[in-house]
Amino acid sequence: MIPGESPVTDAAPPPEDRQRGRIDPKLLELLVCPLTKARLDYDADRQELVSRSARLAYPIRDGIPIMLPDEARPID
């Protein structure tokens, strides 16, 4: 730790959680669709964050949501 800094109490999930596809629930509460600003639904099986309003599914890679419309998959 650097002198003068406080320890981090809300650290990122351990690497093994990211490899299993787990995403921090606190992060999910904060994220919205970058296009519509609407709420996102987490699809754990597909490892995606789904924006029903934009009809897009944003991928999650190594536990990190990729919130770029160009990377999103169109959904029906």
OpenMM code with the backbone's topology and positions (N, CA, C; nanometers):
from openmm import Vec3, app, unit

residues = "MET ILE PRO GLY GLU SER PRO VAL THR ASP ALA ALA PRO PRO PRO GLU ASP ARG GLN ARG GLY ARG ILE ASP PRO LYS LEU LEU GLU LEU LEU VAL CYS PRO LEU THR LYS ALA ARG LEU ASP TYR ASP ALA ASP ARG GLN GLU LEU VAL SER ARG SER ALA ARG LEU ALA TYR PRO ILE ARG ASP GLY ILE PRO ILE MET LEU PRO ASP GLU ALA ARG PRO ILE ASP".split()
positions = [
    Vec3(0.0842, -0.1176, 0.0000),
    Vec3(0.0000, 0.0000, 0.0000),
    Vec3(0.0884, 0.1235, 0.0000),
    Vec3(0.0473, 0.2267, -0.0707),
    Vec3(0.1202, 0.3523, -0.0776),
    Vec3(0.0893, 0.4330, 0.0476),
    Vec3(0.1916, 0.4924, 0.1114),
    Vec3(0.1659, 0.5724, 0.2309),
    Vec3(0.0627, 0.6821, 0.2023),
    Vec3(-0.0293, 0.6992, 0.2958),
    Vec3(-0.1323, 0.8016, 0.2807),
    Vec3(-0.2587, 0.7522, 0.2138),
    Vec3(-0.2556, 0.6343, 0.1548),
    Vec3(-0.3753, 0.5785, 0.0918),
    Vec3(-0.4448, 0.4855, 0.1891),
    Vec3(-0.5760, 0.4807, 0.1777),
    Vec3(-0.6510, 0.3888, 0.2625),
    Vec3(-0.6687, 0.2564, 0.1894),
    Vec3(-0.6824, 0.1473, 0.2636),
    Vec3(-0.7023, 0.0177, 0.1978),
    Vec3(-0.8368, 0.0126, 0.1267),
    Vec3(-0.8417, -0.0615, 0.0200),
    Vec3(-0.9654, -0.0778, -0.0564),
    Vec3(-1.0486, -0.1845, 0.0122),
    Vec3(-1.1745, -0.1505, 0.0424),
    Vec3(-1.2602, -0.2475, 0.1100),
    Vec3(-1.3547, -0.3171, 0.0138),
    Vec3(-1.3929, -0.2505, -0.0940),
    Vec3(-1.4828, -0.3101, -0.1929),
    Vec3(-1.4032, -0.3464, -0.3173),
    Vec3(-1.3152, -0.4418, -0.3028),
    Vec3(-1.2286, -0.4822, -0.4138),
    Vec3(-1.3087, -0.5569, -0.5195),
    Vec3(-1.2523, -0.5642, -0.6375),
    Vec3(-1.3137, -0.6395, -0.7477),
    Vec3(-1.3200, -0.7868, -0.7098),
    Vec3(-1.4111, -0.8595, -0.7734),
    Vec3(-1.4187, -1.0028, -0.7455),
    Vec3(-1.2862, -1.0711, -0.7771),
    Vec3(-1.2535, -1.1773, -0.7044),
    Vec3(-1.1287, -1.2480, -0.7328),
    Vec3(-1.1269, -1.3025, -0.8752),
    Vec3(-1.0069, -1.3224, -0.9316),
    Vec3(-0.9971, -1.3701, -1.0706),
    Vec3(-1.0761, -1.4971, -1.0983),
    Vec3(-1.0837, -1.5880, -1.0003),
    Vec3(-1.1580, -1.7118, -1.0265),
    Vec3(-1.3070, -1.6846, -1.0451),
    Vec3(-1.3616, -1.5807, -0.9800),
    Vec3(-1.5016, -1.5439, -1.0016),
    Vec3(-1.5209, -1.4881, -1.1419),
    Vec3(-1.4264, -1.4064, -1.1875),
    Vec3(-1.4373, -1.3505, -1.3228),
    Vec3(-1.4308, -1.4621, -1.4261),
    Vec3(-1.3463, -1.5617, -1.4034),
    Vec3(-1.3349, -1.6723, -1.4981),
    Vec3(-1.4622, -1.7550, -1.5019),
    Vec3(-1.5331, -1.7632, -1.3913),
    Vec3(-1.6590, -1.8376, -1.3873),
    Vec3(-1.7739, -1.7542, -1.4424),
    Vec3(-1.7484, -1.6300, -1.4784),
    Vec3(-1.8520, -1.5472, -1.5371),
    Vec3(-1.9334, -1.4679, -1.4378),
    Vec3(-1.8897, -1.4615, -1.3149),
    Vec3(-1.9634, -1.3832, -1.2169),
    Vec3(-1.9302, -1.2365, -1.2347),
    Vec3(-2.0310, -1.1544, -1.2148),
    Vec3(-2.0120, -1.0106, -1.2246),
    Vec3(-2.0590, -0.9484, -1.0940),
    Vec3(-1.9918, -0.8452, -1.0511),
    Vec3(-2.0224, -0.7799, -0.9243),
    Vec3(-2.1643, -0.7232, -0.9271),
    Vec3(-2.2511, -0.7640, -0.8343),
    Vec3(-2.3890, -0.7135, -0.8324),
    Vec3(-2.3966, -0.5622, -0.8172),
    Vec3(-2.3004, -0.5024, -0.7467),
    Vec3(-2.2993, -0.3561, -0.7319),
    Vec3(-2.2780, -0.2890, -0.8673),
    Vec3(-2.1950, -0.3493, -0.9496),
    Vec3(-2.1708, -0.2960, -1.0831),
    Vec3(-2.2976, -0.3040, -1.1671),
    Vec3(-2.3692, -0.4139, -1.1563),
    Vec3(-2.4935, -0.4305, -1.2328),
    Vec3(-2.5958, -0.3234, -1.1982),
    Vec3(-2.5987, -0.2814, -1.0728),
    Vec3(-2.6930, -0.1775, -1.0311),
    Vec3(-2.6613, -0.0433, -1.0960),
    Vec3(-2.5355, -0.0200, -1.1277),
    Vec3(-2.4926, 0.1091, -1.1819),
    Vec3(-2.5008, 0.1185, -1.3338),
    Vec3(-2.4856, 0.0060, -1.4013),
    Vec3(-2.4790, 0.0075, -1.5472),
    Vec3(-2.6159, 0.0276, -1.6107),
    Vec3(-2.6170, 0.1061, -1.7172),
    Vec3(-2.7369, 0.1254, -1.7994),
    Vec3(-2.6954, 0.1136, -1.9453),
    Vec3(-2.7922, 0.0976, -2.0316),
    Vec3(-2.7649, 0.0922, -2.1747),
    Vec3(-2.7042, 0.2255, -2.2186),
    Vec3(-2.5917, 0.2235, -2.2888),
    Vec3(-2.5303, 0.3489, -2.3325),
    Vec3(-2.6138, 0.4247, -2.4364),
    Vec3(-2.7031, 0.3554, -2.5046),
    Vec3(-2.7864, 0.4215, -2.6058),
    Vec3(-2.9147, 0.4791, -2.5485),
    Vec3(-2.9818, 0.4016, -2.4640),
    Vec3(-3.1141, 0.4423, -2.4157),
    Vec3(-3.1154, 0.4840, -2.2693),
    Vec3(-3.0094, 0.4559, -2.1983),
    Vec3(-2.9991, 0.4813, -2.0532),
    Vec3(-3.0979, 0.3972, -1.9729),
    Vec3(-3.1506, 0.2926, -2.0341),
    Vec3(-3.2458, 0.2038, -1.9677),
    Vec3(-3.1717, 0.0970, -1.8873),
    Vec3(-3.2441, 0.0358, -1.7969),
    Vec3(-3.1948, -0.0726, -1.7133),
    Vec3(-3.1522, -0.1912, -1.8001),
    Vec3(-3.0549, -0.2679, -1.7502),
    Vec3(-3.0059, -0.3862, -1.8204),
    Vec3(-3.0407, -0.5115, -1.7412),
    Vec3(-3.0713, -0.6189, -1.8121),
    Vec3(-3.0964, -0.7490, -1.7504),
    Vec3(-2.9733, -0.8363, -1.7714),
    Vec3(-2.9321, -0.9043, -1.6644),
    Vec3(-2.8146, -0.9907, -1.6699),
    Vec3(-2.8553, -1.1309, -1.7118),
    Vec3(-2.7978, -1.1791, -1.8216),
    Vec3(-2.8194, -1.3161, -1.8682),
    Vec3(-2.6927, -1.3955, -1.8356),
    Vec3(-2.6953, -1.4670, -1.7236),
    Vec3(-2.5771, -1.5396, -1.6763),
    Vec3(-2.5377, -1.6527, -1.7706),
    Vec3(-2.6358, -1.7180, -1.8316),
    Vec3(-2.6052, -1.8291, -1.9224),
    Vec3(-2.5288, -1.7832, -2.0455),
    Vec3(-2.5697, -1.6713, -2.1016),
    Vec3(-2.5038, -1.6204, -2.2230),
    Vec3(-2.3921, -1.5218, -2.1923),
    Vec3(-2.3777, -1.4849, -2.0653),
    Vec3(-2.2795, -1.3846, -2.0247),
    Vec3(-2.2993, -1.2557, -2.1043),
    Vec3(-2.4198, -1.1995, -2.0889),
    Vec3(-2.4562, -1.0758, -2.1581),
    Vec3(-2.5394, -0.9875, -2.0663),
    Vec3(-2.5340, -0.8587, -2.0937),
    Vec3(-2.6248, -0.7621, -2.0338),
    Vec3(-2.7208, -0.7208, -2.1439),
    Vec3(-2.8491, -0.7399, -2.1200),
    Vec3(-2.9501, -0.7220, -2.2235),
    Vec3(-3.0251, -0.5912, -2.2029),
    Vec3(-3.0283, -0.5106, -2.3085),
    Vec3(-3.1087, -0.3889, -2.3119),
    Vec3(-3.2309, -0.4182, -2.3978),
    Vec3(-3.3437, -0.4362, -2.3321),
    Vec3(-3.4668, -0.4642, -2.4068),
    Vec3(-3.5109, -0.3414, -2.4856),
    Vec3(-3.4842, -0.2222, -2.4322),
    Vec3(-3.5263, -0.1001, -2.5015),
    Vec3(-3.4475, -0.0776, -2.6306),
    Vec3(-3.3184, -0.1109, -2.6311),
    Vec3(-3.2359, -0.0954, -2.7515),
    Vec3(-3.2329, -0.2232, -2.8347),
    Vec3(-3.2850, -0.3321, -2.7774),
    Vec3(-3.2854, -0.4626, -2.8434),
    Vec3(-3.1429, -0.5072, -2.8768),
    Vec3(-3.0549, -0.4901, -2.7748),
    Vec3(-2.9144, -0.5279, -2.7879),
    Vec3(-2.8706, -0.6070, -2.6655),
    Vec3(-2.7744, -0.6968, -2.6865),
    Vec3(-2.7136, -0.7724, -2.5775),
    Vec3(-2.5638, -0.7422, -2.5773),
    Vec3(-2.5180, -0.6829, -2.4675),
    Vec3(-2.3774, -0.6463, -2.4535),
    Vec3(-2.3011, -0.7633, -2.3913),
    Vec3(-2.1894, -0.8042, -2.4522),
    Vec3(-2.1155, -0.9199, -2.4001),
    Vec3(-2.0417, -0.8878, -2.2705),
    Vec3(-2.0192, -0.9916, -2.1918),
    Vec3(-1.9347, -0.9828, -2.0727),
    Vec3(-1.8179, -1.0760, -2.0984),
    Vec3(-1.6973, -1.0199, -2.0974),
    Vec3(-1.5767, -1.0988, -2.1248),
    Vec3(-1.4848, -1.0946, -2.0036),
    Vec3(-1.4522, -1.2102, -1.9504),
    Vec3(-1.3667, -1.2201, -1.8316),
    Vec3(-1.4210, -1.1357, -1.7170),
    Vec3(-1.5539, -1.1322, -1.7031),
    Vec3(-1.6171, -1.0577, -1.5952),
    Vec3(-1.6290, -0.9093, -1.6193),
    Vec3(-1.5928, -0.8632, -1.7391),
    Vec3(-1.5968, -0.7202, -1.7706),
    Vec3(-1.7027, -0.6946, -1.8765),
    Vec3(-1.8045, -0.6131, -1.8440),
    Vec3(-1.9067, -0.5797, -1.9439),
    Vec3(-1.8467, -0.4925, -2.0544),
    Vec3(-1.8736, -0.5284, -2.1782),
    Vec3(-1.8272, -0.4511, -2.2933),
    Vec3(-1.9463, -0.3669, -2.3396),
    Vec3(-1.9484, -0.2415, -2.2965),
    Vec3(-2.0650, -0.1560, -2.3168),
    Vec3(-2.0518, -0.0701, -2.4430),
    Vec3(-2.0097, -0.1318, -2.5504),
    Vec3(-1.9950, -0.0634, -2.6788),
    Vec3(-2.1035, -0.1130, -2.7741),
    Vec3(-2.1866, -0.0238, -2.8264),
    Vec3(-2.2922, -0.0674, -2.9182),
    Vec3(-2.2396, -0.1487, -3.0364),
    Vec3(-2.1200, -0.1169, -3.0848),
    Vec3(-2.0626, -0.1919, -3.1975),
    Vec3(-2.0296, -0.3365, -3.1602),
    Vec3(-2.0110, -0.3638, -3.0319),
    Vec3(-1.9796, -0.4987, -2.9847),
    Vec3(-2.1052, -0.5760, -2.9449),
    Vec3(-2.2183, -0.5075, -2.9377),
    Vec3(-2.3426, -0.5702, -2.8919),
    Vec3(-2.4048, -0.6566, -3.0009),
    Vec3(-2.4810, -0.7549, -2.9545),
    Vec3(-2.5516, -0.8466, -3.0441),
    Vec3(-2.6981, -0.8041, -3.0513),
    Vec3(-2.7520, -0.7862, -3.1735),
    Vec3(-2.8953, -0.7541, -3.1851),
    Vec3(-2.9795, -0.8711, -3.1342),
    Vec3(-3.0884, -0.8397, -3.0663),
    Vec3(-3.1797, -0.9437, -3.0186),
    Vec3(-3.3174, -0.9210, -3.0792),
    Vec3(-3.3974, -1.0280, -3.0830),
    Vec3(-3.5333, -1.0208, -3.1381),
    Vec3(-3.6292, -0.9642, -3.0367),
] * unit.nanometer
topology = app.Topology()
chain = topology.addChain("A")
for resn in residues:
    res = topology.addResidue(resn, chain)
    for name in ("N", "CA", "C"):
        topology.addAtom(name, app.Element.getBySymbol(name[0]), res)
